[in-house]
Amino acid sequence: MLVEFLYDFASPHCYVAFHMLRDIGSRMTIEVSYSPIFLGGIFKETNDAPLQAGSLEFDYMAKSLKRISKSIGIAFEFQHSTFPVNSLRALRGTYFASSEGRLVEYIRTVFGSYWASGVDISDQNALGKIAGSIGLDRDRFQRSTEDEAVKLRLKDDTQRALRRGVFGVPTYFVDGEMYWGSSEVLWYLEEQMASRLPRKNR
């Protein structure tokens, strides 16, 4: 079964969802397709915005994500000083990582660098170091993130998501059906998929 995962590195919910999807994939036979989109572009078109820092909902989100991260065994620190981070270069870098066969490793490392270690992924030098740490050619990687064709590709992917009804991330498409959210919707999806898919042998 194919699960399409639409994400932005700027979203802490996407960080949690990425790891939850990997965990689900270790227990059942699913294929995950990773699709970067720019949440800022989505918000601009839908007249939405990130939660306001200091609001009750924002504070609850940070505490909830900390609890969920602990329960699934991943490090998490809410990056208050840089949130919301400009993720454009990091998202563009996804395409280069994919072309080099390092897609999942890149996504995992960028998410972890920001949401677990506090690295500013909007900084070009910091992002270049992340790319180099997983074996990508740093110079080629950095050039790719400034390439006009790559910029247009991310814009097109974001616009395509909007046309499909996407209004935020993480978003998933399973059998043509759209789902949005992190922990709760993934627990629901796992339950639904479990009734149709074989479990992997341990």
C-alpha positions, 0 to 999 in steps of 0.5 A: 500500500502506498502512503504519500506523505506531504511535509515541511521541515518547519512543522514539528508535527511533520517531524513526529509524523515522519518517525511514526510512519517509519515505525508503522512501516517496520510493522506492516508492508507499506511504501511511503512517498515523500513530497515536500511542500512549502507550508508558508506558501500554503498559508499565503493562499489559504490566509492562514498562519502559524500558531502565535507564540505564547498563546494557550494553543501554542503552549499546549502544542509544544507540551503535547509534542514533547509527550508524544516524542517521548512516547515514541522514543525520539528527542524533541526540543521546541525551537522557540527562538527560530520558530517558524524557521524558513525551510525553503532551502532545506525543502529544495535540498530534498530533490538533490538528496533524492537524485543521489539516493539519500532521500530518507536519510536526508529527511531524517537528518534535517528533521533531527538537526532542527527539532532535536538538536536546534540547528538553524536549517535556514542557514546555508552553511549549516544546511551544507554541513548537514548534507555533507554529513550524510555523504552528499557533495556539499557544493553541488547540494548548495548550488541546487538549492539556489537553482531556479528550476528547483525553486520552480519545482517546489513552487509547483509541488506546493501549488499541486498540493493546494489543488488537491485540497491540502491546507496544512501539514502533515498530510497523507494520501492513502488510496486517494483519500486525504488525511491531515494531522500527526499522532491521532490520525496516524494511529487511526490510519495504522488501524485501518491499514492493519485490517487490509495488510499483512504484518511483517514477520519479526 
